[in-house]
Amino acid sequence: MFSLPNNVTLIEVGPRDGLQNEKNQIPTHIKLSFIRALQLAGIEEMEVTSFVSPKWVPQMADAADIMQQIKNKGRQIVLTPNAKGIEKAKEAHAKSMAVFVGVSDTFNQKNINRTTEESVNSLRPLILQLKQEGYFVRACISTAFHCPYEGSIELEKTLDLCRQFSDMNVDELSVADTDGMANPAMSYDLFLALREQFPKQLLTAHFHDTRKLGLTNIYAALQAGVDRFDTSAGGLGGCPFAPGATGNVATEDVLYLLQSLNIETGLNMNAICQAVEIVEPYLSRPIETAMYQQFKREGHIC
């Protein structure tokens, strides 16, 4: 068991992963205000938008406008699922790209109509070209613990997929509990194995809070040596290809956990909640995370 880290980085995924499946169309200027407020709260790494087909993901149709107007601060990551998305991201002067593949074949086929092997094979030349051109590449590994269609995922299958991306020299692996079925023992075992097998790899844990185990899974990953976590302000998010999956773990609730453990993040709790306050009126559901509700009751959090 590793000692708990002194510092942790929270990668904010609310503007992309959080809003991508939101039913209400969020105005571009509200997205930009949300992003800027998160930056003011101290966020240095953020998924800001996604270069995907507006036919399938209309919420992200303004990706080029977001990139044109966003304030350049820290690492701004854009999702680029294929060659066309990568080309559009380059045109928008993005410097950091994210690709994704599910460990589960069924999940992959329902998501992008390809098996896992076919997805990896199609991404390999794109990733190698991006790395040759000096881009930051983040590989998002979906269904790392469990698939809503296939059930439990063998740990070795997840390690094998991560190994393939590590061999492509991706800069970061973001390993996800896509449908929120992981428990702390599973979290500890997988992330300990990942840390041992890829000690030099930038490793990020991505949890959904479907069964309210997100924070306990994060604590287990901390014990396994992980010091980077994807979080979403307001707990925004979900996945249309993972029935029942709720939003990502909330940035403000994870921040409270880390603060209670005296772990530094460089983030301001009140400013995070103020960012959530900007976007909440435009959402199809209320924000009910613990720390945001306290913020609304009291106007601040000490």
C-alpha positions in Angstrom: 0.0 0.0 0.0 1.3 3.4 -1.0 1.3 6.4 1.4 -1.4 8.9 0.5 0.0 11.6 -1.8 0.6 15.1 -0.6 -0.8 16.6 -3.8 -3.5 15.5 -6.2 -4.5 16.8 -9.6 -8.2 17.0 -10.5 -8.9 16.9 -14.2 -12.2 18.7 -14.8 -14.4 16.9 -17.3 -17.7 18.7 -16.8 -17.6 21.0 -19.9 -17.1 17.9 -22.2 -18.1 14.6 -20.5 -20.5 16.3 -18.2 -22.4 18.3 -20.8 -22.1 16.0 -23.8 -25.3 14.1 -23.0 -27.3 16.9 -21.5 -30.8 17.1 -23.0 -31.1 20.8 -22.9 -28.9 22.7 -25.5 -26.5 24.8 -23.5 -25.7 28.2 -25.1 -22.1 28.6 -26.1 -21.6 31.7 -24.0 -22.8 29.8 -20.9 -20.3 27.0 -21.6 -17.5 29.5 -21.9 -18.5 31.2 -18.7 -18.6 27.8 -17.0 -15.1 27.0 -18.3 -13.7 30.4 -17.3 -15.1 30.1 -13.8 -13.5 26.7 -13.4 -10.2 28.1 -14.5 -10.5 30.9 -12.0 -11.2 28.2 -9.3 -7.7 26.8 -10.1 -8.4 24.1 -12.6 -5.2 23.6 -14.8 -6.4 20.5 -16.8 -9.8 20.3 -18.4 -11.7 18.4 -21.1 -13.3 21.5 -22.8 -15.2 20.1 -25.8 -15.5 17.3 -28.3 -14.9 17.2 -32.1 -17.6 14.7 -32.9 -20.5 14.6 -35.5 -23.1 17.2 -34.5 -25.7 14.8 -35.9 -24.9 12.4 -33.1 -23.8 14.8 -30.4 -25.5 18.2 -31.1 -24.4 19.5 -27.7 -20.8 19.6 -29.0 -21.6 21.3 -32.3 -20.0 24.5 -31.1 -16.6 22.9 -30.5 -14.7 25.2 -32.9 -16.3 28.3 -31.4 -15.4 27.1 -27.9 -11.7 26.6 -28.9 -11.6 30.0 -30.6 -12.9 31.9 -27.6 -11.5 30.0 -24.7 -8.9 31.6 -22.5 -5.6 29.7 -23.0 -4.8 28.4 -19.5 -3.2 25.0 -18.6 -4.0 21.9 -20.5 -7.2 22.1 -22.6 -8.2 18.6 -23.8 -10.6 17.9 -26.6 -12.1 14.5 -27.5 -11.2 13.3 -31.0 -12.6 9.8 -31.6 -11.4 9.4 -35.2 -9.4 10.9 -38.0 -12.0 13.5 -38.9 -12.3 14.7 -35.3 -8.5 15.0 -35.1 -8.3 17.0 -38.3 -11.0 19.4 -37.0 -9.2 19.7 -33.7 -6.0 20.6 -35.4 -7.8 23.3 -37.4 -9.0 24.7 -34.1 -5.4 24.8 -32.8 -6.0 22.2 -30.1 -2.8 20.9 -28.5 -4.1 18.1 -26.4 -6.3 15.3 -27.8 -8.2 12.4 -26.2 -9.2 9.1 -27.8 -11.3 6.4 -26.3 -11.7 2.6 -26.5 -13.8 0.3 -24.3 -12.3 -2.9 -23.0 -15.7 -4.6 -23.7 -16.3 -5.4 -27.4 -20.1 -5.1 -27.0 -19.8 -1.6 -25.4 -17.4 -0.6 -28.2 -19.8 -1.9 -30.9 -22.8 -0.1 -29.5 -20.7 3.1 -29.1 -18.7 3.3 -32.4 -19.7 0.1 -34.2 -16.3 -1.5 -33.9 -14.7 -4.2 -31.8 -12.0 -3.2 -29.3 -9.3 -4.7 -31.6 -10.7 -2.8 -34.6 -10.8 0.4 -32.6 -7.2 0.1 -31.4 -6.0 -0.8 -34.9 -7.7 2.3 -36.4 -6.3 4.6 -33.7 -2.7 3.3 -33.7 -1.5 5.2 -36.8 -3.4 8.3 -35.7 -1.8 8.3 -32.3 1.7 7.7 -33.7 1.2 10.6 -36.0 0.0 12.9 -33.3 3.0 12.0 -31.1 5.3 12.6 -33.9 3.8 16.0 -34.4 4.2 16.8 -30.7 0.6 16.7 -29.5 -0.4 15.5 -26.0 -2.5 12.3 -26.3 -4.8 11.1 -23.6 -6.2 7.5 -24.0 -9.5 7.0 -22.2 -10.1 3.3 -21.3 -13.9 2.7 -20.9 -15.5 -0.3 -19.1 -12.3 -1.0 -17.2 -14.1 -2.9 -14.4 -17.6 -3.8 -15.7 -19.7 -3.6 -18.9 -23.5 -3.1 -18.8 -23.8 -5.7 -21.5 -21.0 -8.3 -20.8 -20.8 -8.0 -17.0 -17.5 -8.1 -15.1 -14.3 -7.4 -17.0 -11.2 -9.5 -16.2 -8.4 -7.3 -14.8 -5.9 -8.8 -17.3 -8.1 -7.6 -20.2 -7.9 -4.0 -18.9 -4.2 -4.3 -18.3 -3.7 -5.6 -21.8 -5.6 -2.7 -23.4 -3.7 -0.2 -21.3 -0.4 -1.9 -22.3 -1.2 -1.5 -26.0 -1.7 2.3 -25.6 1.3 2.6 -23.3 3.3 1.0 -26.1 2.1 3.7 -28.4 3.7 6.2 -26.0 0.4 8.0 -25.1 1.0 10.7 -22.5 -1.9 9.7 -20.2 -4.1 6.7 -19.5 -7.6 7.7 -18.1 -9.1 4.4 -16.8 -12.8 4.5 -16.3 -15.5 2.8 -14.2 -18.0 3.6 -16.9 -21.2 2.3 -15.4 -20.2 2.8 -11.7 -20.1 -0.9 -10.8 -16.6 -0.9 -9.2 -16.0 -1.3 -5.5 -13.0 -0.2 -3.4 -11.3 -3.6 -3.5 -11.6 -3.7 -7.3 -10.4 -0.1 -7.5 -7.3 -0.8 -5.3 -6.4 -4.0 -7.2 -6.6 -2.6 -10.7 -4.8 0.7 -10.0 -2.1 -1.0 -7.9 -1.5 -3.4 -10.9 -1.4 -0.4 -13.3 1.0 1.5 -11.1 3.3 -1.6 -10.8 3.2 -2.4 -14.5 3.4 1.2 -15.9 5.4 3.1 -13.2 6.3 6.0 -15.5 2.9 6.3 -17.2 0.7 9.3 -16.3 -2.3 7.5 -14.8 -5.7 9.0 -14.1 -8.7 7.3 -12.4 -12.2 8.1 -13.7 -15.2 7.1 -11.6 -19.0 7.4 -11.9 -21.1 7.6 -8.8 -23.9 5.4 -9.9 -24.1 3.5 -6.6 -22.6 6.2 -4.4 -19.2 4.4 -4.2 -17.3 7.0 -6.2 -15.6 8.6 -3.2 -14.7 5.3 -1.6 -13.2 4.1 -4.9 -11.2 7.3 -5.1 -9.8 6.7 -1.6 -8.9 3.1 -2.6 -7.1 4.4 -5.7 -5.2 7.0 -3.6 -4.0 4.1 -1.4 -2.8 2.3 -4.6 -0.7 5.3 -5.5 -3.0 7.3 -7.9 -2.7 11.1 -7.7 -4.8 12.1 -10.7 -8.6 11.9 -10.9 -11.2 12.9 -13.5 -14.0 14.8 -11.8 -17.0 16.8 -13.0 -18.3 20.0 -11.3 -21.8 19.4 -10.1 -21.5 15.7 -10.8 -22.5 16.3 -14.4 -22.4 13.4 -16.9 -23.6 10.0 -17.8 -23.2 7.7 -20.8 -26.0 6.8 -23.3 -24.3 3.5 -24.0 -24.1 2.5 -20.3 -27.8 2.2 -19.1 -28.2 3.4 -15.6 -24.9 5.1 -15.3 -25.2 8.5 -13.5 -22.8 11.4 -13.6 -19.1 11.5 -12.8 -17.9 12.0 -9.3 -18.5 15.6 -8.4 -15.4 17.9 -8.3 -16.6 19.7 -5.2 -17.3 16.4 -3.2 -13.9 15.0 -4.2 -12.3 18.2 -3.2 -13.9 18.0 0.2 -12.6 14.5 0.6 -9.0 15.5 -0.3 -9.1 18.6 1.9 -10.2 16.5 4.8 -7.1 14.3 4.2 -4.9 17.4 4.1 -4.1 16.7 0.4 -3.3 19.8 -1.6 -5.1 20.4 -5.0 -4.7 24.2 -5.5 -8.5 24.5 -6.0 -11.0 26.8 -4.3 -14.2 25.2 -3.2 -16.4 28.3 -3.3 -15.2 29.1 -6.8 -15.9 25.6 -8.0 -19.5 25.9 -6.6 -19.9 29.3 -8.2 -19.0 27.7 -11.6 -21.7 25.1 -11.0 -24.1 27.9 -10.2 -23.5 29.4 -13.7 -24.6 26.3 -15.6 -27.3 24.8 -13.3 -30.2 27.0 -14.6 -29.7 25.6 -18.1 -29.6 21.9 -17.1 -32.5 19.4 -17.4 -32.0 18.3 -13.8 -31.0 20.0 -10.5 -27.6 19.7 -9.0 -27.8 17.7 -5.8 -24.2 17.1 -4.8 -23.5 17.5 -1.1 -21.0 20.4 -1.2 -23.0 22.3 -3.8 -26.2 22.0 -1.7 -24.3 23.4 1.3 -23.0 26.2 -0.8 -26.5 27.1 -1.9 -27.8 27.0 1.7 -25.0 29.1 3.2 -23.7 31.2 0.3 -20.2 29.9 1.0 -18.2 27.0 2.3 -15.6 27.6 5.0 
